[in-house]
């Protein structure tokens, strides 16, 4: 642009000098004679003025290279004062900085970074076009606003006055030109432009553009706009029928219209509409059916099933895309989505087969693919080493190592019971986040939950080691993982901030000292309670549950009950409707519950400590946790207390709102946990009574009663074993009948 400005200035100065020479030489040429003036005449005039050709070029060069002030006030030191004044006056007359129009003539006109239709180019001013001269920082909203206020949207302006008519094809070119990110911000304005300019009427291609734009909007907005547009669309007639019947009032839909609508209803998870349009498209010849020629439609259907969490139908759609034709073959992103869905549905084997297929077909591997596979392997027993293989592949591919990768690594270390590695990753994430935000930023709450879960898991590893089942984490066996582990532990900095989390300054912390592990857990919990301002939603039900698991495992039962009552509260909603009244505490330690005029002590109350969050309402998940604690603490009395309280909970409105099937599933799970307490404590009689009393409700199998059978055999209860075996046979018979019944359907 600078070069063009210099050239414009040089041409303008040449004209100024030429006009000055003609004026000063008093040639008095008329318009016709001026054309006859040749270069020799000009040279003679220069000589008469005492200027050689080289001197005149030097003066012109000075004019070109000077600043704006030089252009206005330029002087030539070799000339006398009179000549200086004449030059200044001429320059001031030729370039006036106060005249914006004249000044802008020195600069080239802005040009759009993309070619625009003539009908649009002709009405956009240079000021408007300046918004779209560069793609990376373009702003299309002023352009659309200018079009909405122009002649093309004014029905009173005759077409012959316009330089170029704005057509439906011009509108389509405009839609294609605008980047997707900016298009989503101006969808309504583009709809208005199509309506006011008149290009929408009778033009199915413009209508398809508008319908496709609706898919960029949130679902609710999109639904309203599509329903409005459908009022002007004939979805049943063909184009030929429309011409024969002279139906000009409606815009006749074509194949593209139905494919776009299928995609729209897939986004809204409207299965009935999706199936309706799929059936219509399948009536077309294969070479004209977009479902057979493009992966777009199937991808939309696949995403719909993913949103609906319908794994089987999503998997079926994915397989159809692969085997239908080369044109519908899934993209790299679709493969990744399928692998993620496999992970979420605990079918990592299928996910690995999909990954191997990607390798075989040389499909680009995305970072999320490897992370999803690593996470899925971590959730499956015996596949932790395979999960680390995917992490190593991630490193080998040179993908960016961010907090997401560190979280997956932390998950693998957690399920592997490598406490030192888990602590190291947790501390490194915390330090990195803090340095980025310049204030304490704890890792994601799920990471803290995994840290607490690892504390609990160490107890199982230590118990198993006493029985000769030693466990060595992958991070200490695999040399590749060991190098990562070593680097993470070397980077641990316990004092990276004055308010850093209170972890014990021990790098190789293996959890063999349960007291130290409990103290670190409680210190970290108090730290989070005190600094809950980091994130008001940080402490959730799952995090409280993980903390209570650790306390229940390593602290005294009295300490656990105190924390249980401090952090959770009994759900009495709807219990009054069932003749059960929870009264105020008779003293500071007890709630009293009256049922059918019978008074019984159910639960100790919490103290009056003020927490920075609301106590969570007790539910099945928390009651199940208490049964695990009762088993670890070998406390039958605590188990009976929770059993009784859960009986009250079953009468609450929250539990009663669940379906009968869900209620039975929850009851059966709790019954199995209660049975595990009995068998762990050697209480054969209560375990036997529990199974027999519930045999008509639950399907007890050999798997569920394995521990009880072993206990009966060890203690010599052969009669109990025979009766329990009858219960198992009855469950098997009922199960077979159910399978036959479902198969006949």
C-alpha positions in Angstrom: 0.0 0.0 0.0 2.9 2.3 0.8 4.3 1.7 -2.7 1.0 2.6 -4.3 0.7 5.8 -2.2 4.2 6.9 -3.3 3.2 6.2 -7.0 0.0 8.2 -6.6 1.9 11.1 -5.0 4.5 11.1 -7.8 1.9 11.2 -10.5 0.1 14.0 -8.7 3.3 16.0 -8.3 4.2 15.6 -11.9 0.8 17.0 -12.9 1.4 19.9 -10.5 4.8 20.8 -12.0 3.5 20.4 -15.5 0.5 22.7 -14.8 2.9 25.2 -13.2 5.3 25.2 -16.1 2.5 25.8 -18.6 1.2 28.6 -16.5 4.5 30.3 -15.9 5.6 30.0 -19.5 2.5 32.0 -20.7 2.0 29.6 -23.5 -1.7 30.3 -23.4 -2.6 27.0 -25.1 -6.2 26.1 -25.6 -7.5 22.6 -24.9 -6.7 21.4 -28.4 -3.2 22.9 -28.4 -2.4 21.3 -25.0 -2.5 17.9 -26.7 0.2 19.0 -29.2 2.7 20.0 -26.4 5.7 17.6 -26.7 8.6 16.6 -24.5 11.0 19.0 -26.3 8.7 22.0 -25.4 8.7 20.9 -21.8 12.5 20.6 -21.8 12.8 24.1 -23.2 10.6 25.5 -20.5 12.7 23.8 -17.8 15.9 25.4 -19.2 14.2 28.8 -19.3 13.4 28.4 -15.6 17.0 27.5 -14.8 16.1 23.9 -13.9 17.8 20.9 -15.5 16.0 17.6 -15.9 18.0 15.9 -13.1 17.2 18.8 -10.7 13.5 18.5 -11.4 13.7 14.7 -10.8 15.5 15.4 -7.5 12.8 17.8 -6.4 10.1 15.2 -7.3 12.0 12.6 -5.3 12.1 14.8 -2.3 8.3 15.3 -2.6 7.7 11.6 -2.7 10.0 10.6 0.2 8.8 13.4 2.6 6.2 13.2 5.3 2.7 14.6 5.1 4.0 17.8 6.6 6.7 17.9 3.9 4.0 17.5 1.2 2.2 20.6 2.5 5.2 22.8 3.6 8.0 21.5 1.3 10.8 23.9 0.5 13.8 23.8 -1.7 16.9 25.3 -0.1 18.6 25.9 -3.4 15.8 28.3 -4.6 15.1 31.8 -3.4 12.4 32.8 -0.9 10.0 33.8 -3.6 10.2 30.5 -5.3 9.7 28.8 -1.9 6.5 30.7 -1.3 5.1 29.9 -4.8 5.8 26.2 -4.3 4.2 26.1 -0.9 1.1 27.9 -2.2 0.7 25.5 -5.1 1.1 22.4 -2.8 -1.4 23.7 -0.3 -3.9 24.2 -3.1 -3.3 20.7 -4.5 -3.3 18.6 -1.2 -5.6 19.8 1.5 -5.4 17.8 4.8 -8.8 19.1 5.8 -10.4 17.7 2.6 -11.0 14.1 3.5 -12.2 13.2 0.1 -9.2 14.6 -1.7 -6.8 13.1 0.9 -8.3 9.6 0.5 -7.6 9.7 -3.3 -3.9 9.2 -2.4 -4.7 5.7 -0.9 -5.9 2.6 -2.8 -9.6 1.5 -2.3 -10.0 -1.4 0.2 -10.9 -4.8 -1.4 -12.7 -7.8 0.1 -10.5 -10.8 0.8 -13.1 -12.9 -1.1 -14.8 -12.2 -4.4 -18.3 -10.8 -3.9 -21.2 -10.8 -6.4 -21.4 -7.6 -8.5 -24.9 -6.8 -7.0 -23.3 -6.7 -3.6 -20.0 -5.0 -4.5 -21.8 -2.2 -6.3 -23.6 -1.0 -3.2 -20.9 -1.4 -0.5 -18.9 1.6 0.3 -15.1 1.4 0.9 -15.8 2.0 4.6 -18.0 -1.1 4.8 -15.6 -3.2 2.7 -12.8 -2.3 5.1 -14.4 -4.7 7.6 -13.7 -7.7 5.4 -10.3 -7.0 3.9 -8.6 -9.8 5.9 -10.1 -13.2 6.7 -8.6 -13.6 10.2 -10.1 -10.4 11.6 -13.1 -9.9 9.3 -16.4 -8.7 10.6 -19.4 -9.5 8.4 -22.2 -8.0 10.6 -21.7 -4.4 9.3 -21.8 -5.8 5.7 -25.1 -7.5 6.3 -26.5 -4.3 8.0 -25.5 -2.3 5.0 -27.3 -4.7 2.6 -30.4 -4.5 4.8 -30.5 -0.7 4.4 -29.6 -0.7 0.7 -31.8 -0.6 -2.4 -32.0 -4.4 -2.7 -34.2 -4.5 0.4 -36.4 -1.6 -0.7 -39.4 -2.8 -2.7 -40.1 0.7 -4.0 -36.9 0.9 -6.0 -37.3 -0.2 -9.6 -35.0 -3.0 -10.7 -33.7 -1.1 -13.7 -32.2 1.6 -11.4 -30.0 -1.0 -9.7 -26.5 -1.5 -11.3 -26.9 -5.3 -10.9 -29.9 -7.4 -9.8 -29.5 -9.3 -6.5 -30.4 -12.9 -7.2 -30.8 -16.2 -5.2 -27.5 -17.3 -6.5 -25.9 -14.1 -5.2 -27.4 -14.9 -1.8 -26.0 -18.4 -1.9 -22.6 -17.1 -2.8 -22.8 -14.7 0.2 -23.8 -17.5 2.6 -20.9 -19.7 1.4 -18.4 -16.9 1.8 -19.1 -16.0 5.4 -17.1 -18.1 8.0 -19.2 -20.5 10.1 -18.3 -18.8 13.4 -19.6 -15.4 12.2 -22.5 -17.0 10.4 -24.0 -18.3 13.6 -24.1 -14.7 15.0 -26.1 -13.2 12.1 -28.5 -16.0 11.2 -31.6 -13.9 11.9 -30.2 -11.0 9.8 -29.5 -13.4 6.9 -33.1 -14.6 7.1 -34.3 -11.0 7.1 -32.1 -10.3 4.0 -33.5 -13.2 2.1 -37.1 -12.1 3.0 -36.8 -8.4 2.3 -34.8 -8.8 -0.9 -37.4 -11.1 -2.3 -34.9 -13.9 -3.3 -36.7 -16.4 -1.0 -39.9 -16.6 -2.9 -40.2 -19.6 -5.1 -36.5 -20.5 -4.7 -35.9 -23.8 -3.0 -32.1 -23.3 -3.0 -32.4 -20.2 -0.9 -34.8 -22.0 1.4 -32.3 -24.8 1.8 -29.7 -22.2 2.7 -31.9 -20.8 5.4 -32.8 -24.2 6.8 -29.1 -25.1 7.0 -28.4 -21.8 8.8 -30.9 -22.8 11.5 -28.7 -25.7 12.5 -26.1 -23.2 13.7 -28.6 -21.9 16.3 -29.4 -23.3 19.8 -32.1 -25.9 19.6 -35.0 -23.8 20.8 -34.3 -20.9 18.4 -33.7 -23.4 15.6 -37.0 -25.1 16.2 -39.0 -21.9 16.1 -37.3 -20.7 12.9 -37.7 -24.0 11.1 -41.3 -24.3 12.0 -41.9 -20.8 10.6 -40.1 -21.7 7.3 -42.0 -25.0 6.9 -45.2 -23.0 6.6 -44.0 -22.0 3.1 -42.7 -25.4 2.0 -44.5 -28.2 0.2 -42.9 -31.4 1.5 -45.2 -33.8 -0.3 -45.3 -32.7 -4.0 -42.5 -33.1 -6.4 -41.2 -30.3 -8.6 -42.9 -31.8 -11.7 -46.2 -32.0 -10.0 -45.9 -28.4 -8.8 -45.3 -27.2 -12.4 -48.2 -29.2 -13.7 -50.6 -27.9 -11.1 -49.3 -24.3 -11.2 -48.7 -24.4 -7.5 -46.7 -21.2 -7.1 -47.8 -20.4 -3.6 -45.6 -23.0 -1.9 -41.9 -23.7 -2.3 -41.6 -27.4 -3.3 -39.0 -29.3 -1.2 -36.3 -31.4 -2.9 -34.0 -34.1 -1.7 -31.6 -31.6 -0.1 -34.4 -30.0 1.9 -35.3 -33.4 3.4 -31.7 -34.2 4.2 -31.3 -30.9 6.0 -34.6 -31.4 8.0 -33.4 -34.9 8.9 -30.2 -33.4 10.3 -32.3 -30.7 12.2 -34.6 -33.3 13.8 -31.6 -35.4 14.7 -30.2 -32.4 16.6 -33.5 -32.2 18.5 -33.4 -35.9 19.2 -36.8 -36.4 17.5 -36.6 -40.0 16.6 -40.0 -40.2 15.0 -39.3 -37.4 12.5 -35.8 -38.8 11.8 -37.2 -42.2 10.9 -39.9 -40.5 8.8 -37.3 -38.7 6.7 -35.0 -41.7 6.5 -37.9 -43.8 5.0 -38.6 -41.0 2.5 -34.9 -40.8 1.4 -34.6 -44.5 1.1 -37.4 -44.5 -1.5 -35.0 -42.7 -3.8 -32.6 -44.4 -6.2 -29.3 -45.2 -4.5 -27.4 -42.7 -6.6 -29.7 -39.9 -5.6 -30.1 -40.8 -1.9 -27.8 -38.5 0.1 -27.6 -41.2 2.8 -25.7 -43.3 0.3 -23.5 -40.6 -1.1 -22.4 -38.6 1.9 -21.6 -39.4 5.6 -23.2 -36.2 6.8 -26.7 -37.6 7.4 -25.5 -40.7 9.1 -23.2 -38.7 11.3 -26.2 -36.6 12.4 -28.2 -39.8 13.3 -25.2 -41.2 15.1 -24.8 -38.0 17.2 -28.5 -38.2 18.0 -28.2 -41.7 19.4 -25.2 -40.6 21.4 -27.1 -37.7 23.0 -29.9 -40.2 23.8 -27.4 -42.5 25.3 -28.7 -45.3 23.0 -25.5 -47.2 22.6 -26.8 -50.1 20.5 -28.5 -48.0 17.9 -25.4 -45.7 17.7 -23.2 -48.7 17.2 -25.5 -50.0 14.5 -25.5 -46.7 12.7 -21.7 -46.5 12.8 -21.4 -50.0 11.3 -23.9 -49.0 8.6 -21.7 -46.0 7.7 -18.7 -48.3 7.3 -20.2 -51.0 5.2 -22.8 -49.0 3.1 -20.3 -47.4 0.7 -17.0 -45.6 0.5 -18.9 -42.3 0.3 -20.4 -42.8 3.7 -17.3 -44.0 5.4 -16.9 -42.3 8.9 -14.5 -39.5 9.3 -11.7 -39.4 11.9 -14.0 -37.4 14.3 -16.8 -40.0 13.9 -14.4 -42.8 14.7 -13.3 -40.9 17.8 -16.9 -40.3 18.9 -17.6 -44.0 18.6 -14.6 -44.9 20.7 -15.7 -42.4 23.4 -19.1 -43.9 23.4 -17.6 -47.4 23.8 -15.6 -46.1 26.8 -18.7 -44.6 28.4 -20.6 -47.9 27.9 -17.8 -50.1 29.3 -17.1 -51.8 26.0 -13.5 -51.0 25.6 -12.9 -54.1 23.5 -15.0 -52.7 20.7 -13.2 -49.3 21.1 -9.9 -51.0 20.7 -11.1 -52.8 17.6 -12.3 -49.5 16.1 -8.9 -48.0 16.9 -7.1 -50.9 15.1 -9.4 -50.4 12.1 -8.3 -46.7 12.0 -4.7 -47.8 12.0 -5.3 -50.3 9.2 -7.2 -47.8 7.1 -4.6 -45.1 7.9 -7.2 -42.7 9.3 -5.8 -39.8 11.2 -5.6 -40.5 14.9 -6.9 -37.6 17.1 -5.6 -36.9 20.6 -9.0 -37.6 22.1 -9.0 -41.0 20.6 -5.9 -42.1 22.6 -7.1 -40.5 25.8 -10.5 -42.1 25.6 -8.9 -45.5 25.0 -6.5 -45.0 28.0 -9.4 -44.0 30.2 -11.5 -47.0 29.1 -8.7 -49.4 29.7 -8.2 -48.0 33.2 -11.8 -48.8 34.1 -11.4 -52.5 33.1 -9.5 -54.8 35.5 -6.3 -56.2 34.1 -6.0 -53.6 31.3 -4.1 -50.8 33.1 -0.9 -51.6 31.2 -2.8 -51.3 27.9 -4.1 -48.0 29.1 -0.5 -46.8 29.6 0.4 -48.0 26.1 -2.1 -45.5 24.7 -0.6 -42.7 26.9 2.9 -43.6 25.5 1.5 -43.5 22.0 0.1 -40.0 22.8 3.6 -38.9 23.7 5.1 -40.5 20.7 2.7 -38.6 18.4 3.9 -35.3 19.8 0.4 -34.2 21.0 0.2 -31.4 23.5 0.6 -32.5 27.1 -2.0 -30.5 29.0 -4.1 -30.9 32.2 -6.5 -33.3 30.3 -3.6 -35.7 29.7 -2.4 -35.4 33.3 -5.9 -36.2 34.6 -6.0 -39.4 32.5 -2.6 -40.4 33.8 -3.8 -39.7 37.3 -6.8 -41.9 36.8 -4.6 -44.8 35.6 -2.3 -44.4 38.6 -5.3 -44.3 40.9 -6.9 -47.5 39.7 -3.4 -49.1 39.9 -3.0 -48.0 43.5 0.1 -45.9 43.0 -0.4 -43.3 45.7 3.0 -41.5 45.3 2.3 -41.1 41.5 -1.3 -39.8 42.2 -0.1 -37.3 44.7 2.7 -36.1 42.4 0.3 -35.5 39.4 -2.3 -33.8 41.7 0.3 -31.4 43.1 1.8 -30.7 39.6 -1.6 -29.9 38.2 -2.3 -27.6 41.2 1.0 -25.7 40.7 0.5 -25.3 36.9 -3.0 -24.0 37.3 -2.0 -21.6 40.1 0.9 -20.1 38.0 -1.5 -19.6 35.0 -4.2 -17.9 37.1 -1.7 -16.2 39.6 -3.8 -17.5 42.5 -4.5 -20.9 44.1 -6.4 -23.2 41.6 -7.0 -26.7 42.8 -7.2 -29.5 40.3 -10.6 -30.5 39.0 -12.8 -31.9 41.8 -12.8 -35.4 40.1 -9.0 -35.4 40.5 -9.3 -34.7 44.3 -11.9 -37.5 44.4 -9.4 -39.9 42.8 -6.8 -38.8 45.3 -9.1 -39.7 48.2 -10.1 -43.0 46.5 -6.5 -43.9 46.2 -6.1 -43.4 50.0 -8.9 -45.9 50.5 -7.6 -48.3 47.8 -4.3 -48.6 49.6 -6.1 -50.3 52.5 -7.3 -53.0 50.2 -3.8 -53.5 48.8 -2.3 -53.8 52.3 -5.0 -56.3 53.3 -4.4 -58.4 50.2 -0.6 -58.3 50.8 -1.2 -59.9 54.2 -2.8 -62.8 52.3 0.2 -63.1 50.0 -1.3 -61.1 47.1 1.4 -58.5 46.5 0.7 -55.8 44.0 3.4 -53.7 42.1 2.1 -50.7 40.1 2.8 -50.5 36.4 4.7 -47.3 37.1 7.4 -49.3 38.8 7.5 -52.1 36.2 7.3 -50.6 32.8 10.4 -48.5 32.1 8.5 -46.0 29.9 6.0 -45.3 32.6 8.7 -45.3 35.2 10.5 -42.5 33.5 7.3 -40.4 33.4 6.7 -41.2 37.0 10.2 -40.2 38.0 9.9 -36.9 36.2 6.6 -36.1 37.9 7.9 -36.8 41.3 11.0 -34.7 40.7 8.8 -31.7 39.8 6.8 -31.9 43.1 7.1 -28.6 44.9 5.3 -28.5 48.2 6.0 -24.7 48.7 5.1 -23.3 45.3 2.7 -20.9 46.9 2.4 -19.4 50.4 -1.1 -20.9 50.5 -0.2 -24.3 48.9 -2.3 -27.4 49.8 -1.0 -29.1 53.0 0.4 -32.3 51.6 3.0 -34.0 53.7 6.5 -33.1 52.3 7.2 -36.8 51.4 7.7 -37.7 47.7 7.6 -41.5 47.9 4.5 -41.7 50.1 3.2 -45.3 49.8 0.4 -45.1 52.4 1.9 -47.9 54.6 1.3 -45.6 57.6 -2.5 -45.3 57.8 -2.3 -42.7 60.5 -0.2 -40.3 58.4 -2.5 -41.0 55.4 -5.6 -40.2 57.5 -4.0 -37.0 58.8 -3.1 -35.8 55.3 -6.7 -36.5 54.1 -8.2 -34.6 57.0 -5.8 -31.7 56.6 -6.5 -31.4 52.9 -10.3 -31.6 53.6 -10.1 -28.8 56.2 -8.0 -26.8 53.7 -10.7 -27.1 51.1 -13.5 -26.2 53.6 -11.6 -23.2 54.7 -10.8 -22.1 51.1 -14.1 -23.0 49.5 -14.1 -19.6 47.9 -11.8 -21.1 45.2 -14.9 -22.6 43.7 -18.3 -22.5 45.3 -19.3 -25.7 43.5 -16.1 -27.6 44.2 -17.3 -29.7 47.1 -19.9 -32.0 45.7 -21.7 -35.1 46.9 -19.2 -37.5 45.2 -16.3 -35.6 46.9 -17.9 -35.8 50.3 -18.5 -39.5 49.8 -14.9 -40.1 48.8 -13.7 -38.2 52.0 -16.1 -40.2 54.2 -14.8 -43.5 52.7 -11.3 -42.6 53.9 -12.4 -41.5 57.3 -14.5 -44.6 57.7 -11.6 -46.8 56.7 -8.8 -45.5 58.9 -10.5 -43.5 61.8 -12.5 -44.8 64.7 -16.2 -45.4 64.1 -17.2 -42.6 66.4 -15.1 -40.2 64.3 -16.8 -41.4 61.1 -20.3 -41.0 62.6 -19.5 -37.5 63.7 -18.4 -36.6 60.1 -21.4 -38.5 58.7 -23.8 -36.4 60.7 -21.8 -33.1 60.1 -21.8 -33.4 56.3 -25.1 -35.2 55.6 -28.7 -34.9 56.6 -31.7 -37.3 56.8 -34.3 -36.9 54.0 -37.7 -36.6 55.8 -39.6 -35.2 52.8 -42.9 -36.9 52.5 -42.5 -39.1 55.6 -45.3 -37.3 57.5 -47.7 -38.7 54.9 -46.8 -42.2 56.1 -47.4 -41.7 59.8 -43.7 -41.1 60.5 -42.8 -37.9 62.3 -39.2 -36.7 62.9 -39.3 -34.5 66.0 -36.8 -32.0 67.2 -33.8 -33.5 69.1 -34.6 -34.4 72.7 -31.0 -33.5 73.4 -28.1 -32.3 71.3 -27.1 -35.8 70.2 -30.3 -37.5 69.1 -33.2 -37.3 66.7 -36.4 -39.0 67.8 -38.6 -40.7 65.3 -42.2 -41.8 66.1 -43.8 -44.5 64.1 -47.2 -45.8 65.0 -46.8 -44.3 68.5 -43.5 -46.2 69.0 -40.5 -44.1 69.8 -37.0 -45.1 68.7 -33.7 -43.4 68.4 -32.5 -43.4 64.9 -29.7 -41.0 64.2 -27.3 -38.8 66.0 -27.6 -35.2 65.0 -24.9 -33.0 63.7 -23.2 -30.2 65.6 -23.9 -26.6 64.9 -20.7 -26.0 62.8 -21.3 -23.7 59.9 -20.2 -25.2 56.6 -19.6 -23.2 53.4 -22.0 -25.5 51.6 -25.4 -27.2 52.3 -25.3 -30.6 53.9 -26.1 -33.3 51.3 -29.3 -35.3 51.7 -28.7 -39.0 52.3 -29.5 -41.3 49.5 -29.0 -45.0 48.5 -25.4 -44.3 47.4 -24.5 -42.9 50.8 -26.3 -45.7 52.6 -24.4 -48.3 50.6 -21.1 -46.5 51.6 -22.1 -46.9 55.2 -22.5 -50.6 54.8 -18.9 -50.8 53.4 -17.7 -48.8 56.5 -19.7 -51.2 58.8 -17.9 -54.1 57.2 -14.5 -52.5 57.5 -15.2 -51.5 61.1 -16.7 -54.9 61.9 -19.6 -53.1 63.5 -22.9 -55.0 63.3 -24.7 -52.4 65.5 -23.8 -49.6 63.0 -25.0 -51.8 60.1 -28.3 -52.4 61.9 -28.6 -48.6 62.6 -28.2 -47.8 58.9 -30.5 -50.7 57.9 -33.2 -49.1 60.1 -32.7 -45.6 58.9 -32.8 -46.7 55.2 -36.1 -48.4 56.0 -37.4 -44.9 56.9 -35.7 -43.5 53.8 -37.7 -45.9 51.6 -40.9 -44.2 52.7 -39.7 -40.7 51.6 -41.2 -39.1 48.6 -37.9 -39.2 46.7 -37.6 -43.0 46.9 -41.3 -43.5 46.2 -41.0 -41.5 42.9 -38.6 -44.1 41.6 -40.0 -46.9 39.4 -40.7 -50.3 40.9 -37.9 -51.8 39.0 -35.4 -49.1 40.2 -36.6 -49.6 43.8 -36.1 -53.4 43.6 -32.6 -52.9 42.1 -31.6 -50.5 44.9 -33.1 -52.8 47.6 -31.3 -55.8 46.2 -27.9 -54.0 46.1 -28.4 -52.9 49.7 -29.4 -56.4 50.8 -26.2 -57.8 49.2 -24.1 -55.3 51.1 -25.8 -56.2 54.4 -25.2 -59.9 53.6 -21.5 -59.1 53.1 -21.4 -57.6 56.6 -22.9 -60.7 58.1 -20.5 -63.1 56.3 -17.5 -60.9 57.1 -18.5 -61.1 60.8 -19.2 -64.8 60.6 -22.9 -64.3 61.4 -24.4 -67.2 59.4 -27.8 -67.2 61.0 -28.7 -63.6 60.1 -27.2 -64.0 56.6 -29.3 -67.2 56.1 -32.5 -65.4 57.3 -31.9 -62.5 55.1 -31.6 -64.6 51.9 -34.7 -66.8 52.7 -36.9 -63.8 53.7 -36.1 -62.1 50.4 -36.0 -65.1 47.9 -39.4 -64.1 46.5 -38.1 -60.6 45.6 -34.5 -61.0 44.6 -32.7 -63.4 42.3 -29.9 -64.8 44.5 -27.3 -66.6 42.5 -24.1 -68.6 43.3 -22.1 -65.5 42.7 -24.0 -63.5 45.3 -24.0 -66.4 47.9 -20.5 -67.6 47.3 -19.1 -66.2 50.6 -22.1 -67.4 52.6 -21.7 -71.0 51.1 -18.0 -70.9 52.1 -18.9 -69.7 55.6 -21.5 -72.5 56.0 -19.1 -75.1 54.9 -16.4 -73.9 57.2 -18.7 -73.8 60.2 -20.5 -77.0 59.3 -24.0 -75.6 58.6 -24.9 -78.2 56.0 -28.7 -77.7 56.4 -28.3 -74.0 55.6 -26.3 -74.9 52.5 -29.0 -77.2 51.2 -31.7 -74.6 51.7 -29.6 -71.9 50.1 -28.9 -74.1 47.1 -32.7 -74.5 46.6 -32.9 -70.7 46.6 -30.3 -70.5 43.8 -32.0 -73.2 41.8 -35.3 -71.3 42.1 -33.6 -68.1 40.9 -32.0 -69.9 37.9 -35.4 -71.4 36.9 -37.1 -68.0 37.1 -34.2 -66.4 35.1 -34.6 -69.0 32.3 -38.3 -68.4 32.1 -37.8 -64.7 31.9 -35.3 -65.1 29.0 -37.7 -67.4 27.1 -40.5 -64.9 27.6 -38.4 -61.9 26.4 -37.2 -64.1 23.4 -40.7 -64.9 22.3 -41.5 -61.2 22.2 
